[in-house]
């Protein structure tokens, strides 16, 4: 239904009766709001329901980190009937450490998921009840962890399934001989994804500019890595290992990866010869996670108020 009106100047207008009615469906509480924000953050991070340009970076990086698995399986297929031992260009343990690609991915995705909320000033709207600061942090960190886990785990699946198919002893024998990989890989990947996500989101929460956040994430990881490398390089010549390796935030989850796969820190790594190196790496890892979560909870508790 519409109503026309005519003014003195001959102008015309119309008022439309759209038949609006109040929402009478189910109403979710904090859990539903958190889940909705988690799903929306995953879609944004992957570029889903966005312009094709937003999809290029995440899926190109996924393709890049999957290439070693494809090459390894291809070499295994070509050399499966040869007399010499099969050539492997990458192992499951080392594959967890494709940190350069993951670091770039965190620097691209975490700021894109976090910074626009502050820049566009939609946080007060989000924090209208029932959503609170803890829920926001849980949704955002959970989304980045999920994306990183997927991007780290899928190449491992390609590698494992491919190795099964090209194994000279048969797929079932390969599965039984490597059954421990089925729990070691997910645990190591989760450890890696959790730290990178917490650190990336915490740094991104401190600014509303994505470029600044991305550069800060890369800079923090690289500075700690270089500093640890310089100190460790001086100490290794004297003792064979150094506690200074724990400064390297980029490598902390990789020390724990070695503990998962080897039962100890890497005998040839930077913590070699350090008493209780595995426990110290775990303690440093937990300190980094705690620091990141404190930054996030304080940051968004202030906004909530």
N, C-alpha and C positions, 0 to 999 in steps of 0.2 A: 504494500500500500504506500502511496506517495501523496504528498500535499504540495501543490505549486503555489508560489507567492509572487506577486508582481509589485514592484516598488514604484516610486514616483518617476525614476529615470528610465523606467521600462526594463530594469534588470530583473532577471528571473532566477529563482532558486528552488530547491526541492528538499523536502525532509522525508527520509525513508524510515519506515517502521520495519526493522530487521527481526523483530520477534526475539530479542535476547532473553535468556533465562539463566538463572543461577545454576552452578555446577552441583549436581546431586550424586556424583559417582563416589567411589571409594577414595578416602583420603589417606595418603601415606604419612608415616612419621619420619623421624630422623634417619632410620635405616633406608627408607625408600628414597629420601632426598640424597643421601650419600651415594646410593647405588646409581641413581640417575646422573649425578655429577661424575661418578667414576666412568660410566659408559660414555658420556659426552666427552670426557677428557681423552679416552682411548680413541674415539672417532677423530678428534682433533689432532692427536699425535700422529695418527696414521694417514691423515688427510682425507678420510672418508667423508662423503657428502660435501666436499669442498672442491675448488677448482683443480684441474688436473696438475697444475704446477705444484700444488701442495702435496701431491702423491709421489712426485718424482724422487725426492731425497730419501724418504724412508725405504721405499722399495728398491731403489738403486743400491742402497747400503745393504739391504738384505741379500740382493743378488751378489754383491761383492764378497760378503762373508761366507756365502755358500759355494763360491768358486773352488776353494781348496778341497772341500768335500767331493765335489764333482770330479776334479782332477785326480784326487787320490783313488776314487772308485774306478775311474777310467784306466789309470795305470795298473790297478789290480786286475782289471779285466784283460788288459793286453798281455800281462805277464803271468796269468794264472796257470799256463801250461809249461812255464819255464822251469829249468832244473834248480836255479838259484832261488834264494829266499825272496819272498815278495817285497817289493819296494813300497815304503810308506813315506809320504811327504809330510804327514801330520798325524798326531795321535789324538785320542779323545782328551787327554789331559792338556796338551798344548792348545787344542782347539778352543778350550774355555778362555784362553788368554788372548783372543783377537781384540785386545783392548783399544788399539788405535781406532778401529772402525766403530767400536761401541762408544768410545770417548767422543768422537765426532757426532755420533747419533744423539748422545745425551746433550751435547752442546746445542744441537738443533731443536730437539723435541722439548726438553724441559722448559726452556724460556718461552716457547710457543704455547705451551699449556698453561703456564703460570702468569707471565707478564701481561697479556692482554686484559686479564681480569682487573688488575690494578690500574692499568693505563686507561681503560674505558670506564673506570669507576663503577663497576657493577658489584663489587664486594659487599657494600651495605645492603644491596638487594638480595644477594645470596645468603647473607647472614640474618635475614629476617627469619624468624622461627619457622620450622624447628631446626634448621641447619645451624651448627655452631662451628667454632674454629677447629676443634679436633676432628670433626667430620670432614671438613674441607681438606685438611692435611691428609687424612686417611685416604680420601678419594683420589687426590692428586698423586700422592706417592704410590698408592696402589696401582694407578693407571700406568705410571712410568715403569714400575717394577714389572707389570704384566707385559708391556711392550718389549722391554729389554729381555725378559725371559723368553718370549717368543722368538725374538731375533737371534738369541744365542742358542736356543734349544733346537729350532727347526734345522739348522745346518748339521747339528749332531745327529738328528734323526736321519737326514739324507746320508750321512757318513755311515751310520750303523746299518741301515737297511741295505745300502749299496754294498758294504763289505759282506753282509750275509749272502747277497745274491751272487757275488763273484768269488766266494770262498771255495777253495779246491776241496775242502772236506765236507761241503754241504752246508746249507743254511742252518739246519738244526744243530749241528755240531758247533758251528760258530756261535750260535746263541748260547748254548750251554757253557762254552769256554769263556764267554765274555758277559755272563749274566750280571756280574758286579757292576758293569758299566751302566746298567739300567737304573741304579740308585745313585751312583757316584756323580754322573753327569748332571742330573736334576739338582742335586744338593749344591754342587760347585757353581752351577749357573745361577741358582737362587742367591747364593752368597754374593756373587759378583753383581747381579742385578740390583739387589737391595742397597748395597753401598752406593753404587753409581746413581741410583734414583734419589736417595736421600740427600746426597751431596749436591746433585744437580738441581733439585727442587729448592733446597735451602739457599743456594747461591742465587737462584733466579728470583726468589721471594724478596731479595734485597733491592731490586730495581724494577722499573716498569719498562725498560728498554731491552728488547730481545738481543740486540747486537752486543750490548754491554754485558748482559748475563752470559751469553755464549762465550764471549772472549774471557770472561772471568772464570768460567768453569774450566776451559782449556788451560788458562794461565795457572790456576791453582794446582791442577794435576801435574802440569809440566814443571812448575817451579819446585814442588816437593820431590818430584822424580829426579830432577837435575841436582838438587841439594843433597839428596840421599846418595846419588851416584858419586858425587865428588867426595863425600865423607867416607863412604864405603870403600871407594877406590884406594883411599889412603890407609884404611884399617885392614883391608883384606891382605895386603902384603905382609902385615905383621902377625895377624891372628887367624886369617882364613874366613872371618865373618865379622859382622858388626851390627850392633843394636840400632845404628843409625839407619839401617834399611827400613825400620818401622816408620820413618818419617815419610816414606814414599806412599802417599795415599792411593796412588794409581795401582800399586802392586800389592797392597794389603790383602785384597781378596784372592790374589794369585798365590800368596803364601798359604792361605787356608785351603785353596784348591789342591795344593801339593799334599797337605795333610790328609785331605779326603782321599786322594788317589794313591799316595805312597805310604800313608800312616805317619809321616814325618815331614819336616821341611825339606826342600830340595837339597840333596847333598852337594850340589854344585851351585847353589843359589847364594844370595847375599847374606842369609841367616845361617849359613853352614858353620857348624862349630859353636853356635851360640847356645848356651844352656837354657833349656825350656823355650826354644825359639817358637814352637807351635803355639804354646800357651800365651806367650808375649804377643804374637801376631793376633791371636783371638782377642786379647785385652785391648790392643790398639784399635782393632776393627770395631769393637763395641764402643770405645770412646768416640770414634769418628761418627758412628751412628747416633749415639746419645747427643753429641754436640749438634749434629744436623737437626735432630728432632726438637731439641731445646730452642734452636733458632726459629724453627717453623712454628712451634706452639706459641712462643712468645709473640712472634710477628703477627699471627692471625688471631690470637686472643685480644691483642690491642685493637685490631680492626673490628673485631666482634663487638667490643664495647662502644 
